[in-house]
Amino acid sequence: MPKLIPFPTRHVQRCAARLVIWSASRDPLSKPAPWSDRPMPPASLGNMLQQLAKQRPVLVLLFESVVAEILAQLQ
């Protein structure tokens, strides 16, 4: 039986806290400047998550946990 890896709860909480801090804008009401060389997005987020769920389902669980932690910290 393969050795189980513990779920990184503290790491998810720290990552979510950093993402909340980094996403805070100093000028929330100002419109961002348009990108002069904006790349085209590869696909919609839903399509990318479906592809990731097929290839690495554990990563989708980790992303889901980070998003849930961010929402909990924002409330």
Summary of the structure (lengths in Angstrom):
residues: 75
radius of gyration: 16.5
end to end distance: 40.5
largest distance: 55.1
contacts: 116
relative contact order: 0.17
helix: 59%
strand: 0%
